[in-house]
Structure formats: C-alpha cells, structure tokens
Amino acid sequence: MSRENKSYVLITPAKNEEAFIADTIQSVINQTILPLRWVIVSDNSTDRTCEIVESYRQKYPFIDLLRLNSSATRDYAAKVQAFHAGYRRLRNLDYAFIGNLDADISFGENYYERLMEEFERDPALGIAGGFVWEKYNGKEKPFTRNLNSVGCAIQFFRRACFEQVGGYLPLKMGGEDAVAENLARMHGWKVRTFPEITVYHHRPMGTGNWSRWKARFNQGREEYLLGYHPLFFFLKSLSRLSCPPFLLGTCLTWLGYVNAVVKREPRPVSRDFVSFLRQRQKQRMLRALRMANDSALL
C-alpha cells in the first residue's frame, strides 16, 4: 500500500470523558501508522476532558482540540453535530480514510494499519472496524454480533464511501451508524467487522446518554424510526435475552417499538431507505430459516 493510501483522519466527539479518554489517546498515539489529523471535539465538557486532551496536544501536533459550547444536552444528535464540526476542520486535507472514534475505546498498536490492509485487499469495502468487546466492572464480554456491521463508536470509512453517504444523519434516538451503513450498501459498498482485530469499549453500548433501562426503550423506538421490519425486530429482540437486564430489557425494547407505532412517529429516513432495509432483513431471515432447516435434516 502506498503512503498516500495509508493516510487517514479521525474525529472524536467527547463530552465529559475524563474517565476514559486518556486510554483512547494512548491507543492512537501508539499506532504503527499515525493519523494525518485527529480532531477531538469537546462539546460543552465540564470535567477534565479538555485539560487531558490539551496535555497531549502540546506533545503531538496531529491532535487538534476543538471546544464547542453548542448544547448542554447529551444525545446522539448533539454527538453527530459535534462530529460534523470536527469534519469541517479537515476540509483542506488530502486523506484516504476517515474514522469516527468514541472517547472510551482502546485497541492494539497496529489497529488502523490492519484495517487499511483490509481496504487494500477489497476495493469494494466501504466501512470497516474491529470486533468489539465490552470491558466493564472488571469483566469482558463480546458486544459485536454481526460481522456485516460496524458500530458507530469505531466506524472507519473509505473516504469515497463517506462522501457518497453524506456523513451522519443527526438522530436524537441514535441509529446514525445504521443509516450510514445501509446508505453505503445502497451505493454498492461492503460493510465488514474483522473478528481477528480486537477493540475494547469501556462503557456499555447505548448507556452513555441514558440509564440501561431507558436505553433499551429508546432502542425499540430507534429501530421503528429506522424502518425495521416488525418480524425482524421481534427476532432481533429475542437475541438480546442473554444481555442484562435480560427479559425486562427485551420487554422494554418491544414497548419502545410499539409506543412509536401507536404514536405514528415520523421517520427521518426515506421510503427507499426503509424498502432497502426491509428487503435486506427479509433476506437475512430467509437465510437463517434455510440454515435451521438444513440443520434439522442432518
């Protein structure tokens, strides 16, 4: 891979991340290939986040600290707006890849080099990431369940794909990563998680803005708003029974979906997007059914 093709930039929206951001910074500065620029966007942080980032910025010129005072609210739409503010700082740079990186992530020193090698192997690869493990209260558990998807916390885009998708859609309930993935697929790009490349997430996914209970309820609302097929949503919800808060959490997810149906909440995505998403979900359900049938015949 040529040096030009190894150039990448990162954007990290951060709000009150003093507990984890130093580990994330250490992971990036230890990379075998450093980013061309890393914009860390502190959105109205009131803790030591800016102080920690500034101490590293003075030593590493590729780190750029952007302070925003746009909102006291911590939600996904605000996070996307912070990401876009960071993206605007990169407009004059020439790079091949762009990554969204949460401020509570850590990984090995060759993480981005290995991802870029995967992009080189497959010109159709548009979004990539490593396999996420949650590291919480001294315990580790796998978070990634679908190797054909990459969570927003670590989405790493080929630049052409990112520009074709148009960045992230600001959604208060979240789901901007799912929208970006499916828009990428609609344009013919592949999305892939690589299980041999490990990532650690130091806060349970989806709980940064709300309690674990409310996060489950909002997850159901989010999946309705994105246009999930009702049967696919139901089956996916069952797969979460093994995750705390177990049965109650699954019931809260159903309640969130049904609540959105009853209220007829307007969807922020196009009909073409919903049609594409549901067609893909139907294909996944049919594949699962065929695999179950084949196993029963053995």
C-alpha positions in Angstrom: 0.0 0.0 0.0 1.4 3.4 -0.9 2.0 6.1 1.7 -0.8 8.2 0.2 -3.3 5.3 0.6 -2.3 5.0 4.3 -3.3 8.5 5.2 -6.3 8.7 7.5 -8.0 11.2 9.8 -10.0 10.7 13.0 -12.8 12.6 14.6 -13.8 12.0 18.3 -16.9 13.8 19.7 -16.3 13.9 23.5 -18.5 15.1 26.4 -17.2 14.6 29.9 -15.0 11.7 29.1 -12.2 12.2 31.6 -12.6 8.7 32.9 -11.6 7.0 29.6 -10.2 9.5 27.1 -6.6 9.1 28.1 -6.7 5.4 27.3 -8.2 6.2 23.8 -5.4 8.8 23.2 -2.7 6.4 24.2 -4.2 3.8 21.8 -4.0 6.3 18.9 -0.5 7.8 19.7 0.9 4.2 19.8 -0.3 3.3 16.3 2.2 2.0 13.9 0.7 4.5 11.4 -0.4 7.8 12.9 -3.3 9.8 11.7 -2.7 12.8 9.5 -5.0 14.7 11.8 -7.2 13.8 14.8 -9.9 16.3 15.8 -11.2 15.8 19.3 -14.4 17.8 19.7 -15.2 18.6 23.3 -18.8 19.6 23.3 -19.6 21.6 26.4 -17.5 19.3 28.7 -17.5 20.4 32.3 -14.9 17.9 33.6 -11.2 17.5 32.9 -11.7 16.3 29.3 -10.2 19.4 27.7 -7.4 19.5 30.1 -6.4 15.9 29.4 -6.6 16.4 25.6 -4.6 19.7 25.8 -1.8 18.0 27.7 -1.4 15.5 24.7 -2.0 18.1 22.0 1.1 20.0 23.2 3.2 16.9 22.5 1.6 15.5 19.4 0.9 18.1 16.6 -1.6 15.8 14.8 -4.0 16.2 17.7 -6.5 19.1 17.3 -8.8 20.1 20.2 -12.0 21.8 19.2 -14.1 23.2 22.0 -17.8 23.7 21.4 -20.4 25.3 23.7 -23.3 24.4 21.5 -25.5 22.3 23.8 -25.8 21.2 27.4 -27.7 18.2 26.2 -26.0 14.8 25.8 -27.8 13.0 23.0 -26.9 11.3 19.7 -28.0 14.3 17.5 -25.6 16.6 19.5 -22.9 14.0 19.0 -23.4 14.0 15.3 -23.3 17.8 15.2 -20.0 17.7 17.1 -18.7 15.2 14.6 -19.7 17.4 11.7 -17.9 20.4 13.4 -14.7 18.3 13.5 -15.2 17.2 9.9 -15.3 20.8 8.7 -11.8 21.2 10.2 -10.5 18.6 7.8 -11.8 20.1 4.6 -8.4 21.1 3.2 -6.6 17.9 3.9 -5.9 15.1 1.5 -6.6 11.7 3.0 -7.8 8.2 2.0 -9.8 7.2 5.1 -11.8 8.8 7.8 -12.8 7.3 11.2 -15.3 8.0 13.9 -13.8 7.1 17.2 -15.6 7.3 20.6 -13.6 8.6 23.6 -14.0 5.4 25.6 -12.3 2.9 23.2 -8.9 1.2 23.3 -7.1 -1.1 20.8 -3.7 -2.5 19.8 -0.9 -0.6 18.2 -1.5 -1.8 14.6 -5.3 -1.4 14.7 -5.6 1.1 11.8 -2.7 -0.4 9.8 -4.6 -3.7 9.8 -7.9 -2.1 8.8 -6.2 -0.3 5.9 -4.7 -3.5 4.7 -8.3 -5.0 4.5 -9.4 -2.0 2.4 -6.5 -2.6 0.1 -7.5 -6.3 -0.3 -11.1 -5.4 -1.2 -11.7 -2.2 -3.3 -15.5 -2.6 -2.6 -15.0 -2.3 1.2 -16.6 1.0 2.3 -16.8 0.7 6.1 -14.7 -1.5 8.4 -14.0 -2.0 12.1 -12.7 -4.4 14.6 -14.5 -6.9 16.9 -15.8 -5.0 19.9 -15.5 -6.4 23.5 -17.2 -4.5 26.3 -14.8 -4.0 29.3 -16.9 -3.1 32.3 -16.6 -3.6 36.0 -13.5 -5.8 35.5 -15.4 -8.2 33.1 -15.1 -8.7 29.3 -17.8 -9.8 27.1 -18.3 -9.7 23.3 -20.5 -7.0 22.0 -20.3 -7.5 18.2 -22.9 -9.9 17.0 -23.0 -9.2 13.2 -19.8 -9.3 11.2 -21.5 -7.4 8.4 -22.0 -4.4 10.5 -19.7 -1.9 12.4 -20.8 0.1 15.4 -20.7 3.9 15.3 -18.0 4.0 18.0 -15.4 2.7 15.6 -16.7 3.1 12.1 -13.8 3.6 9.7 -14.7 4.7 6.2 -13.1 4.8 2.8 -13.3 8.5 2.0 -15.2 7.9 -1.2 -17.8 5.9 0.6 -18.1 8.5 3.4 -18.6 11.3 0.9 -21.1 9.3 -1.1 -23.1 8.6 2.1 -23.1 12.2 3.0 -21.8 11.8 6.6 -24.1 11.1 9.5 -27.8 11.9 9.9 -28.4 13.7 13.3 -30.9 11.4 15.1 -31.8 12.2 18.7 -32.6 8.5 19.4 -29.4 7.3 17.7 -29.0 4.9 14.7 -26.8 7.2 12.7 -24.4 4.4 12.2 -27.1 2.0 10.9 -28.3 4.7 8.4 -24.7 5.3 7.2 -24.2 1.5 6.8 -27.3 1.0 4.8 -26.8 4.0 2.6 -23.3 2.6 1.9 -24.8 -0.7 0.9 -27.4 1.1 -1.3 -24.4 2.6 -3.2 -22.7 -0.8 -3.6 -20.2 -0.7 -0.8 -19.4 -3.5 1.7 -19.5 -3.2 5.5 -17.4 -5.6 7.5 -16.2 -6.3 11.0 -13.0 -8.3 11.3 -13.1 -10.7 14.2 -9.3 -11.1 14.5 -8.9 -7.3 15.1 -9.8 -6.6 18.7 -11.4 -3.4 20.1 -12.3 -2.7 23.8 -15.3 -0.5 24.7 -15.1 0.7 28.3 -18.8 1.7 28.8 -21.8 -0.5 28.0 -23.0 0.5 24.5 -26.0 2.8 24.4 -25.9 3.8 28.1 -23.8 7.0 27.7 -26.8 9.2 27.4 -29.4 7.3 29.4 -29.8 4.6 32.1 -29.7 1.0 30.9 -33.5 0.8 31.2 -34.2 3.9 29.2 -31.6 2.8 26.6 -33.5 -0.4 25.9 -36.8 1.5 25.5 -35.1 4.0 23.2 -33.6 1.2 21.2 -37.0 0.0 20.3 -38.1 3.5 19.2 -34.9 3.9 17.2 -35.5 0.6 15.3 -39.0 1.7 14.4 -37.9 5.1 13.3 -35.3 3.5 11.0 -37.9 1.3 9.5 -37.1 -2.2 10.8 -39.4 -4.9 9.6 -41.7 -5.9 12.6 -40.8 -9.6 12.4 -37.1 -8.9 12.1 -37.3 -6.5 15.0 -39.1 -9.2 17.1 -36.5 -11.9 16.3 -33.6 -9.5 17.0 -35.1 -8.5 20.3 -35.2 -12.2 21.3 -31.4 -12.4 20.7 -30.9 -9.8 23.4 -32.4 -12.0 26.1 -28.9 -13.1 27.2 -27.9 -9.5 27.8 -28.8 -7.7 31.1 -31.4 -6.6 32.1 -32.5 -9.8 30.3 -36.2 -10.4 29.9 -37.2 -7.0 31.3 -34.8 -5.3 28.9 -36.3 -7.1 25.9 -39.8 -6.2 27.0 -38.8 -2.5 27.3 -37.4 -2.7 23.7 -40.7 -4.1 22.5 -42.6 -1.4 24.4 -40.4 1.3 22.8 -41.2 0.0 19.3 -44.9 -0.4 20.0 -45.0 3.1 21.5 -43.6 4.6 18.3 -46.1 2.6 16.2 -49.1 3.8 18.2 -47.8 7.4 18.1 -47.1 7.1 14.4 -43.8 8.9 14.9 -42.5 10.3 11.6 -39.4 8.5 10.2 -36.4 10.6 9.4 -35.3 8.3 6.6 -36.7 8.0 3.0 -39.2 5.3 1.8 -36.4 4.0 -0.4 -34.2 3.5 2.6 -36.9 1.7 4.5 -37.7 -0.5 1.5 -34.0 -1.4 1.0 -33.5 -2.1 4.8 -36.6 -4.4 5.0 -35.6 -6.3 1.8 -32.2 -7.0 3.3 -33.8 -8.0 6.6 -36.1 -10.4 4.8 -33.1 -12.0 3.1 -31.4 -12.4 6.4 -34.4 -14.1 7.9 -34.8 -16.4 4.9 -31.1 -17.4 5.2 -31.5 -18.1 8.9 -34.6 -20.2 8.2 -32.8 -22.3 5.5 -29.8 -22.9 7.8 -32.2 -24.0 10.6 -34.0 -26.3 8.2 -30.7 -27.8 6.9 -29.5 -28.4 10.5 -32.8 -30.2 11.3 -32.3 -32.5 8.4 -28.8 -33.6 9.5 
